[in-house]
Amino acid sequence: MKLLLTVLKRIHKPAVYTRHQRRLSSRASSGLLPLQDEAVIVGSSPELVQRLCSQVAVRTVFITEEEEGALLQELEPGLKKKRYEFDHWDNAIHGYRETERARWGATCEEVLNRVRSVAFPQGSPLLGPVHILDLDKTGYIKPHIDSVKFCGSTIAGLSLLSDSIMRLVKEDDANEWLDLLLPRRSLYILRDQARFNFTHQILKDEESVFSGQRVPRLRRISVICRNLPG
């Protein structure tokens, strides 16, 4: 009951829709019921959504099932050698494994080039290794703002294996928030104010509710590209 009241408090204002998607790419494979005519971004006010519409994006079905399989084939052998960790150097992540990868096979490199062309301005200097974050089913990412020492104005991530909810909250005003539905095989992009003035987090499975509807969170791997600071 306490969890339900908490969720209801977060969504007590009318949802603001910025984009609709007719189907979620992971529903058939996960056995979950399809959500029809569904928004992928909701917010606390129309003004906030309008203000951030050029700085927050979710592109559903950005990669195919075959491309997801190719990425997993390259990533799984290295990830299996690591243990899930339940603490983090800055206390931002719980139940995770992570690594970086600089070299990819042809299929995966083509996918990453597509991410770069969509998310970053042409010629923008990028961080060389791609960051890989593997969240256990019980894992989650706490609200945080990435350090400007490690990445620049834009972050772009592919979501593999599971749907999830990313929540952005204004650092100095918790009443301003966006929830992003990140379907499996989607790409999310955060830029500028959305990166520096809002915390972002991936919700726990038991808190994973989007616009009043439960979105089960399974194991999730994110493949994350960033540009250089400054």
C-alpha positions as CSV (number, residue, x, y, z in Angstrom):
1,M,0.0,0.0,0.0
2,K,2.8,2.4,0.8
3,L,4.4,1.8,-2.6
4,L,1.1,2.3,-4.3
5,L,0.5,5.7,-2.5
6,T,4.1,6.7,-3.5
7,V,3.4,5.9,-7.1
8,L,0.0,7.7,-7.1
9,K,1.7,10.8,-5.6
10,R,4.2,10.8,-8.5
11,I,1.4,10.6,-11.2
12,H,-1.3,12.7,-9.5
13,K,-1.1,15.3,-12.2
14,P,-2.4,14.6,-15.8
15,A,0.2,13.0,-17.9
16,V,1.6,15.0,-20.8
17,Y,2.2,13.0,-23.9
18,T,5.1,13.8,-26.3
19,R,5.3,10.8,-28.5
20,H,3.1,7.7,-29.1
21,Q,4.1,4.2,-30.0
22,R,1.7,1.6,-31.2
23,R,3.6,-1.4,-29.8
24,L,6.5,-2.2,-27.5
25,S,9.2,-4.2,-29.1
26,S,9.8,-6.6,-26.1
27,R,6.2,-7.5,-25.4
28,A,5.9,-10.5,-27.6
29,S,9.2,-12.1,-26.5
30,S,8.6,-11.4,-22.8
31,G,5.0,-12.7,-22.8
32,L,3.7,-9.4,-21.5
33,L,0.5,-7.9,-22.8
34,P,0.9,-5.2,-25.5
35,L,0.3,-1.6,-24.5
36,Q,-1.6,0.1,-27.4
37,D,-1.3,3.8,-28.4
38,E,1.2,4.4,-25.7
39,A,3.2,7.5,-24.9
40,V,6.9,7.0,-24.2
41,I,7.4,10.3,-22.3
42,V,5.2,11.8,-19.7
43,G,5.8,14.9,-17.5
44,S,4.7,17.0,-14.6
45,S,3.5,19.9,-16.9
46,P,3.1,20.8,-20.6
47,E,5.6,23.7,-20.0
48,L,8.3,21.3,-18.8
49,V,7.8,18.9,-21.7
50,Q,7.9,21.8,-24.2
51,R,11.0,23.1,-22.6
52,L,12.9,19.8,-22.8
53,C,11.4,18.4,-26.0
54,S,14.6,19.1,-28.0
55,Q,16.8,17.7,-25.2
56,V,15.1,14.4,-24.4
57,A,14.2,11.7,-26.9
58,V,13.2,8.0,-27.0
59,R,13.4,6.2,-30.3
60,T,11.6,2.9,-30.0
61,V,12.6,-0.2,-32.0
62,F,15.9,1.5,-32.9
63,I,17.6,-1.8,-33.4
64,T,16.3,-5.2,-34.6
65,E,16.1,-8.4,-32.7
66,E,19.0,-9.7,-34.8
67,E,21.1,-6.6,-34.0
68,E,20.3,-7.0,-30.3
69,G,21.5,-10.6,-30.6
70,A,24.7,-9.6,-32.2
71,L,25.4,-7.1,-29.4
72,L,24.7,-9.7,-26.7
73,Q,26.9,-12.3,-28.4
74,E,29.8,-9.9,-28.2
75,L,29.0,-8.7,-24.6
76,E,28.0,-11.8,-22.7
77,P,31.4,-13.7,-22.6
78,G,33.0,-10.7,-20.9
79,L,30.1,-9.9,-18.6
80,K,29.9,-13.5,-17.4
81,K,33.4,-13.3,-16.0
82,K,32.2,-10.5,-13.6
83,R,30.1,-10.6,-10.5
84,Y,27.2,-8.3,-9.9
85,E,28.2,-5.6,-7.5
86,F,25.9,-4.2,-4.8
87,D,27.8,-1.0,-4.0
88,H,29.3,1.7,-6.3
89,W,32.1,4.2,-5.8
90,D,29.6,7.1,-5.7
91,N,26.7,5.0,-4.4
92,A,24.7,5.6,-7.7
93,I,24.1,2.0,-8.8
94,H,23.0,-1.2,-7.1
95,G,23.2,-4.7,-8.5
96,Y,25.3,-4.1,-11.6
97,R,28.2,-5.3,-13.7
98,E,30.0,-2.9,-16.0
99,T,32.7,-2.8,-18.6
100,E,33.9,-0.8,-21.6
101,R,34.4,-1.9,-25.1
102,A,36.4,-0.2,-27.8
103,R,36.4,-2.8,-30.6
104,W,33.3,-4.4,-32.2
105,G,32.3,-6.7,-35.0
106,A,30.9,-5.3,-38.2
107,T,27.2,-5.6,-37.3
108,C,27.7,-4.0,-33.9
109,E,29.9,-1.2,-35.3
110,E,27.2,-0.4,-37.8
111,V,24.6,-0.1,-35.0
112,L,26.9,2.2,-32.9
113,N,27.6,4.4,-36.0
114,R,23.8,4.7,-36.3
115,V,23.6,5.8,-32.7
116,R,26.4,8.3,-33.1
117,S,24.8,9.8,-36.2
118,V,21.5,10.3,-34.6
119,A,22.6,11.5,-31.1
120,F,25.7,13.6,-31.7
121,P,26.5,16.5,-34.0
122,Q,28.7,15.6,-36.9
123,G,32.4,15.9,-35.9
124,S,31.6,15.9,-32.2
125,P,34.5,14.3,-30.3
126,L,33.3,11.2,-28.6
127,L,34.6,9.1,-25.7
128,G,36.4,6.2,-27.3
129,P,35.3,3.2,-25.3
130,V,31.6,2.4,-25.2
131,H,30.2,2.0,-21.6
132,I,28.3,-1.2,-20.9
133,L,26.1,-1.4,-17.8
134,D,24.4,-4.7,-16.9
135,L,21.7,-4.4,-14.3
136,D,20.5,-7.5,-12.5
137,K,16.7,-7.9,-12.2
138,T,17.0,-6.6,-8.6
139,G,19.4,-3.8,-9.6
140,Y,18.6,-0.2,-10.1
141,I,20.3,3.2,-10.7
142,K,19.7,5.8,-8.1
143,P,19.0,9.5,-8.9
144,H,22.3,11.1,-9.9
145,I,23.9,13.6,-12.4
146,D,26.9,12.4,-14.3
147,S,30.1,14.2,-13.5
148,V,31.2,16.7,-16.1
149,K,34.7,15.4,-15.6
150,F,33.7,12.1,-17.4
151,C,31.3,13.1,-20.1
152,G,30.0,16.0,-22.1
153,S,26.6,17.5,-23.0
154,T,25.0,14.4,-24.5
155,I,24.5,10.8,-23.5
156,A,22.8,8.1,-25.7
157,G,22.0,4.6,-24.6
158,L,20.6,1.4,-26.2
159,S,18.3,-0.7,-23.9
160,L,18.8,-4.5,-24.3
161,L,16.8,-7.4,-22.8
162,S,14.1,-5.5,-20.9
163,D,11.8,-2.5,-20.8
164,S,12.5,0.0,-18.1
165,I,11.5,3.4,-16.8
166,M,14.0,6.3,-16.6
167,R,12.9,9.2,-14.3
168,L,14.3,12.7,-14.6
169,V,13.8,15.1,-11.7
170,K,14.8,18.7,-11.5
171,E,17.7,19.0,-9.1
172,D,16.3,22.0,-7.2
173,D,12.6,21.3,-7.6
174,A,11.3,17.7,-7.2
175,N,7.9,18.8,-8.5
176,E,9.4,19.0,-12.0
177,W,9.8,15.6,-13.5
178,L,9.7,13.4,-16.7
179,D,9.2,9.7,-16.9
180,L,10.7,8.0,-20.0
181,L,9.4,4.6,-21.0
182,L,12.5,2.8,-22.5
183,P,11.2,-0.3,-24.4
184,R,13.6,-3.1,-25.2
185,R,15.8,-2.3,-28.2
186,S,15.0,1.4,-27.9
187,L,17.5,4.4,-27.9
188,Y,17.3,7.2,-25.4
189,I,19.1,10.5,-25.7
190,L,19.7,13.2,-23.0
191,R,21.2,16.6,-23.8
192,D,22.1,19.8,-22.1
193,Q,19.7,20.9,-19.4
194,A,18.3,17.4,-19.2
195,R,21.8,16.1,-18.5
196,F,23.1,18.8,-16.1
197,N,20.0,20.2,-14.3
198,F,18.0,16.9,-13.8
199,T,18.9,13.8,-12.0
200,H,18.2,10.6,-13.9
201,Q,17.6,7.1,-12.5
202,I,16.4,3.6,-13.6
203,L,13.5,2.5,-11.4
204,K,13.5,-0.7,-9.4
205,D,11.3,-3.5,-10.7
206,E,8.9,-3.0,-7.8
207,E,8.6,0.7,-8.6
208,S,8.5,0.3,-12.3
209,V,5.2,2.0,-13.1
210,F,4.6,4.3,-16.2
211,S,1.6,6.6,-16.4
212,G,-0.2,4.3,-13.9
213,Q,0.6,1.0,-15.7
214,R,3.0,-1.6,-14.4
215,V,6.1,-2.2,-16.6
216,P,8.0,-5.3,-15.3
217,R,11.8,-4.8,-15.2
218,L,14.0,-7.7,-16.0
219,R,17.8,-7.9,-16.4
220,R,18.8,-4.9,-18.5
221,I,21.9,-4.1,-20.4
222,S,22.6,-0.6,-21.6
223,V,25.1,0.3,-24.3
224,I,26.0,3.9,-23.7
225,C,27.8,6.4,-25.9
226,R,29.0,9.8,-24.6
227,N,30.8,12.8,-26.0
228,L,33.9,14.4,-24.5
229,P,33.6,17.1,-21.9
230,G,34.0,20.7,-22.9
